[in-house]
Amino acid sequence: MKDPICGMEVGKDSKFKSNYKGKDYYFCSASCKQSFDKSPEKHVKG
């Protein structure tokens, strides 16, 4: 799966994870996770 911020491939074993509207999102780094957490609706498609 892809990090929704930078597009990098990440696995479900990533320690950077957020849940938004019942769906899990995984990130390559803390900074990508923080960007998502600030405004998740901006990064979620559909």
MMTF fields as JSON, N, C-alpha, C and O atoms, coordinates in Angstrom:
{
  "mmtfVersion": "1.0.0",
  "mmtfProducer": "UNKNOWN",
  "numBonds": 183,
  "numAtoms": 184,
  "numGroups": 46,
  "numChains": 1,
  "numModels": 1,
  "chainsPerModel": [1],
  "groupsPerChain": [46],
  "chainIdList": ["A"],
  "bondAtomList": [4, 2, 8, 6, 12, 10, 16, 14, 20, 18, 24, 22, 28, 26, 32, 30, 36, 34, 40, 38, 44, 42, 48, 46, 52, 50, 56, 54, 60, 58, 64, 62, 68, 66, 72, 70, 76, 74, 80, 78, 84, 82, 88, 86, 92, 90, 96, 94, 100, 98, 104, 102, 108, 106, 112, 110, 116, 114, 120, 118, 124, 122, 128, 126, 132, 130, 136, 134, 140, 138, 144, 142, 148, 146, 152, 150, 156, 154, 160, 158, 164, 162, 168, 166, 172, 170, 176, 174, 180, 178],
  "bondOrderList": [1, 1, 1, 1, 1, 1, 1, 1, 1, 1, 1, 1, 1, 1, 1, 1, 1, 1, 1, 1, 1, 1, 1, 1, 1, 1, 1, 1, 1, 1, 1, 1, 1, 1, 1, 1, 1, 1, 1, 1, 1, 1, 1, 1, 1],
  "groupList": [{"groupName": "MET", "atomNameList": ["N", "CA", "C", "O"], "elementList": ["N", "C", "C", "O"], "formalChargeList": [0, 0, 0, 0], "bondAtomList": [1, 0, 2, 1, 3, 2], "bondOrderList": [1, 1, 2], "singleLetterCode": "M", "chemCompType": "L-PEPTIDE LINKING"}, {"groupName": "LYS", "atomNameList": ["N", "CA", "C", "O"], "elementList": ["N", "C", "C", "O"], "formalChargeList": [0, 0, 0, 0], "bondAtomList": [1, 0, 2, 1, 3, 2], "bondOrderList": [1, 1, 2], "singleLetterCode": "K", "chemCompType": "L-PEPTIDE LINKING"}, {"groupName": "ASP", "atomNameList": ["N", "CA", "C", "O"], "elementList": ["N", "C", "C", "O"], "formalChargeList": [0, 0, 0, 0], "bondAtomList": [1, 0, 2, 1, 3, 2], "bondOrderList": [1, 1, 2], "singleLetterCode": "D", "chemCompType": "L-PEPTIDE LINKING"}, {"groupName": "PRO", "atomNameList": ["N", "CA", "C", "O"], "elementList": ["N", "C", "C", "O"], "formalChargeList": [0, 0, 0, 0], "bondAtomList": [1, 0, 2, 1, 3, 2], "bondOrderList": [1, 1, 2], "singleLetterCode": "P", "chemCompType": "L-PEPTIDE LINKING"}, {"groupName": "ILE", "atomNameList": ["N", "CA", "C", "O"], "elementList": ["N", "C", "C", "O"], "formalChargeList": [0, 0, 0, 0], "bondAtomList": [1, 0, 2, 1, 3, 2], "bondOrderList": [1, 1, 2], "singleLetterCode": "I", "chemCompType": "L-PEPTIDE LINKING"}, {"groupName": "CYS", "atomNameList": ["N", "CA", "C", "O"], "elementList": ["N", "C", "C", "O"], "formalChargeList": [0, 0, 0, 0], "bondAtomList": [1, 0, 2, 1, 3, 2], "bondOrderList": [1, 1, 2], "singleLetterCode": "C", "chemCompType": "L-PEPTIDE LINKING"}, {"groupName": "GLY", "atomNameList": ["N", "CA", "C", "O"], "elementList": ["N", "C", "C", "O"], "formalChargeList": [0, 0, 0, 0], "bondAtomList": [1, 0, 2, 1, 3, 2], "bondOrderList": [1, 1, 2], "singleLetterCode": "G", "chemCompType": "PEPTIDE LINKING"}, {"groupName": "GLU", "atomNameList": ["N", "CA", "C", "O"], "elementList": ["N", "C", "C", "O"], "formalChargeList": [0, 0, 0, 0], "bondAtomList": [1, 0, 2, 1, 3, 2], "bondOrderList": [1, 1, 2], "singleLetterCode": "E", "chemCompType": "L-PEPTIDE LINKING"}, {"groupName": "VAL", "atomNameList": ["N", "CA", "C", "O"], "elementList": ["N", "C", "C", "O"], "formalChargeList": [0, 0, 0, 0], "bondAtomList": [1, 0, 2, 1, 3, 2], "bondOrderList": [1, 1, 2], "singleLetterCode": "V", "chemCompType": "L-PEPTIDE LINKING"}, {"groupName": "SER", "atomNameList": ["N", "CA", "C", "O"], "elementList": ["N", "C", "C", "O"], "formalChargeList": [0, 0, 0, 0], "bondAtomList": [1, 0, 2, 1, 3, 2], "bondOrderList": [1, 1, 2], "singleLetterCode": "S", "chemCompType": "L-PEPTIDE LINKING"}, {"groupName": "PHE", "atomNameList": ["N", "CA", "C", "O"], "elementList": ["N", "C", "C", "O"], "formalChargeList": [0, 0, 0, 0], "bondAtomList": [1, 0, 2, 1, 3, 2], "bondOrderList": [1, 1, 2], "singleLetterCode": "F", "chemCompType": "L-PEPTIDE LINKING"}, {"groupName": "ASN", "atomNameList": ["N", "CA", "C", "O"], "elementList": ["N", "C", "C", "O"], "formalChargeList": [0, 0, 0, 0], "bondAtomList": [1, 0, 2, 1, 3, 2], "bondOrderList": [1, 1, 2], "singleLetterCode": "N", "chemCompType": "L-PEPTIDE LINKING"}, {"groupName": "TYR", "atomNameList": ["N", "CA", "C", "O"], "elementList": ["N", "C", "C", "O"], "formalChargeList": [0, 0, 0, 0], "bondAtomList": [1, 0, 2, 1, 3, 2], "bondOrderList": [1, 1, 2], "singleLetterCode": "Y", "chemCompType": "L-PEPTIDE LINKING"}, {"groupName": "ALA", "atomNameList": ["N", "CA", "C", "O"], "elementList": ["N", "C", "C", "O"], "formalChargeList": [0, 0, 0, 0], "bondAtomList": [1, 0, 2, 1, 3, 2], "bondOrderList": [1, 1, 2], "singleLetterCode": "A", "chemCompType": "L-PEPTIDE LINKING"}, {"groupName": "GLN", "atomNameList": ["N", "CA", "C", "O"], "elementList": ["N", "C", "C", "O"], "formalChargeList": [0, 0, 0, 0], "bondAtomList": [1, 0, 2, 1, 3, 2], "bondOrderList": [1, 1, 2], "singleLetterCode": "Q", "chemCompType": "L-PEPTIDE LINKING"}, {"groupName": "HIS", "atomNameList": ["N", "CA", "C", "O"], "elementList": ["N", "C", "C", "O"], "formalChargeList": [0, 0, 0, 0], "bondAtomList": [1, 0, 2, 1, 3, 2], "bondOrderList": [1, 1, 2], "singleLetterCode": "H", "chemCompType": "L-PEPTIDE LINKING"}],
  "groupTypeList": [0, 1, 2, 3, 4, 5, 6, 0, 7, 8, 6, 1, 2, 9, 1, 10, 1, 9, 11, 12, 1, 6, 1, 2, 12, 12, 10, 5, 9, 13, 9, 5, 1, 14, 9, 10, 2, 1, 9, 3, 7, 1, 15, 8, 1, 6],
  "groupIdList": [1, 2, 3, 4, 5, 6, 7, 8, 9, 10, 11, 12, 13, 14, 15, 16, 17, 18, 19, 20, 21, 22, 23, 24, 25, 26, 27, 28, 29, 30, 31, 32, 33, 34, 35, 36, 37, 38, 39, 40, 41, 42, 43, 44, 45, 46],
  "secStructList": [7, 5, 7, 6, 6, 6, 7, 7, 5, 7, 7, 6, 6, 7, 1, 3, 3, 3, 3, 3, 6, 6, 3, 3, 3, 3, 3, 1, 1, 2, 2, 2, 2, 2, 2, 2, 2, 2, 7, 2, 2, 2, 2, 7, 7, 7],
  "xCoordList": [0.842, 0.0, 0.879, 2.065, 0.28, 1.049, 0.762, -0.365, 1.821, 1.706, 0.87, 1.252, -0.266, -1.127, -0.511, -1.03, 0.564, 1.212, 2.258, 2.208, 3.204, 4.324, 4.265, 5.003, 3.39, 3.255, 4.234, 4.221, 5.074, 6.036, 5.32, 4.316, 5.841, 5.252, 5.557, 6.708, 4.535, 4.701, 3.881, 2.9, 4.288, 3.579, 2.766, 2.892, 1.931, 1.096, 1.928, 1.412, 3.209, 4.09, 4.709, 5.49, 4.362, 4.881, 4.422, 3.274, 5.331, 4.947, 4.181, 3.688, 4.076, 3.329, 1.988, 1.908, 0.934, -0.391, -1.443, -1.343, -2.445, -3.593, -4.863, -4.869, -5.935, -7.235, -8.13, -8.241, -8.77, -9.68, -10.938, -10.895, -12.064, -13.373, -13.367, -13.921, -12.734, -12.749, -11.746, -11.733, -10.911, -9.912, -8.517, -8.249, -7.627, -6.246, -5.405, -5.54, -4.538, -3.596, -2.205, -2.001, -1.249, 0.112, 1.065, 0.864, 2.116, 3.026, 4.475, 4.808, 5.338, 6.754, 7.502, 8.57, 6.938, 7.648, 6.668, 5.481, 7.194, 6.379, 5.887, 4.769, 6.713, 6.293, 5.125, 4.229, 5.119, 3.977, 2.722, 1.64, 2.862, 1.713, 1.172, -0.042, 2.046, 1.61, 0.875, -0.13, 1.375, 0.693, -0.712, -1.663, -0.839, -2.152, -3.073, -4.23, -2.559, -3.385, -3.896, -4.959, -3.158, -3.596, -4.847, -5.749, -4.894, -6.044, -6.25, -5.955, -6.761, -6.914, -7.837, -7.599, -8.882, -9.825, -9.152, -9.615, -8.072, -7.321, -6.564, -6.289, -6.239, -5.398, -6.143, -5.587, -7.407, -8.193, -8.973, -9.652, -8.866, -9.607, -10.939, -10.99, -11.995, -13.305, -13.846, -14.952],
  "yCoordList": [-1.183, 0.0, 1.235, 1.175, 2.35, 3.588, 4.544, 4.672, 5.202, 6.303, 7.388, 7.844, 7.814, 8.789, 10.185, 11.028, 10.439, 11.751, 11.796, 12.664, 10.86, 10.932, 9.891, 9.988, 8.891, 7.878, 6.711, 5.806, 6.729, 5.646, 4.356, 4.387, 3.232, 1.939, 1.638, 1.727, 1.285, 0.915, -0.339, -0.617, -1.087, -2.298, -2.085, -1.066, -3.062, -2.972, -3.089, -2.891, -3.41, -3.494, -2.136, -2.042, -1.093, 0.245, 0.688, 0.464, 1.32, 1.783, 3.095, 3.563, 3.693, 4.94, 4.631, 4.28, 4.767, 4.356, 5.29, 5.706, 5.617, 6.398, 5.722, 5.002, 5.971, 5.459, 6.66, 7.555, 6.664, 7.756, 7.162, 6.44, 7.473, 6.964, 5.448, 4.91, 4.764, 3.303, 2.615, 1.387, 3.382, 2.795, 3.119, 4.238, 2.131, 2.335, 2.871, 2.442, 3.811, 4.388, 4.236, 4.447, 3.867, 3.606, 4.594, 5.012, 4.965, 6.018, 5.574, 4.689, 6.21, 5.865, 6.554, 6.1, 7.653, 8.429, 9.167, 9.291, 9.648, 10.423, 11.714, 12.154, 12.323, 13.594, 13.388, 14.23, 12.285, 12.002, 11.749, 12.221, 11.013, 10.744, 12.049, 12.244, 12.937, 14.21, 15.061, 15.698, 15.07, 15.821, 15.28, 16.047, 13.959, 13.331, 13.665, 14.035, 13.533, 13.755, 15.198, 15.434, 16.155, 17.555, 17.775, 18.514, 17.132, 17.312, 16.071, 16.083, 15.005, 13.742, 13.842, 13.181, 14.655, 14.756, 15.28, 15.005, 16.025, 16.558, 15.443, 15.566, 14.368, 13.307, 12.031, 11.143, 11.939, 10.731, 10.923, 11.932, 9.951, 10.013, 9.277, 8.148, 9.928, 9.303, 9.177, 8.665],
  "zCoordList": [0.0, 0.0, 0.0, 0.325, -0.369, -0.488, 0.658, 1.136, 1.072, 2.024, 1.324, 0.246, 1.915, 1.231, 1.122, 0.39, 1.823, 1.758, 0.648, -0.223, 0.681, -0.265, -1.378, -2.359, -1.232, -2.271, -2.157, -2.991, -1.137, -0.947, -0.551, 0.159, -1.011, -0.637, 0.828, 1.254, 1.597, 3.001, 3.28, 2.59, 4.29, 4.67, 5.929, 6.609, 6.225, 7.428, 8.703, 9.802, 8.559, 9.717, 10.079, 11.027, 9.329, 9.618, 11.001, 11.386, 11.746, 13.086, 13.038, 14.064, 11.854, 11.696, 11.059, 9.882, 11.855, 11.411, 11.991, 13.145, 11.195, 11.663, 11.183, 10.184, 11.916, 11.505, 11.257, 12.094, 10.085, 9.73, 9.143, 8.146, 9.771, 9.341, 9.186, 8.227, 10.142, 10.166, 9.259, 9.171, 8.588, 7.693, 8.194, 8.63, 8.13, 8.556, 7.405, 6.259, 7.737, 6.78, 7.372, 8.568, 6.524, 6.969, 6.317, 5.177, 7.064, 6.631, 6.749, 7.537, 5.944, 5.947, 7.084, 7.495, 7.59, 8.614, 9.52, 9.216, 10.632, 11.57, 10.926, 11.194, 10.078, 9.466, 8.504, 8.441, 7.753, 6.874, 7.705, 7.356, 8.793, 9.671, 10.246, 10.292, 10.68, 11.255, 10.221, 10.538, 8.989, 7.92, 7.7, 7.554, 7.678, 7.499, 8.671, 8.471, 9.885, 11.074, 11.177, 11.751, 10.632, 10.653, 9.805, 10.199, 8.641, 7.755, 6.879, 5.684, 7.497, 6.762, 5.552, 4.541, 5.638, 4.521, 3.248, 2.141, 3.405, 2.272, 1.517, 0.323, 2.23, 1.658, 1.299, 0.652, 1.719, 1.447, 0.159, -0.032, -0.71, -1.977, -1.83, -1.342, -2.253, -2.239, -0.89, -0.714]
}
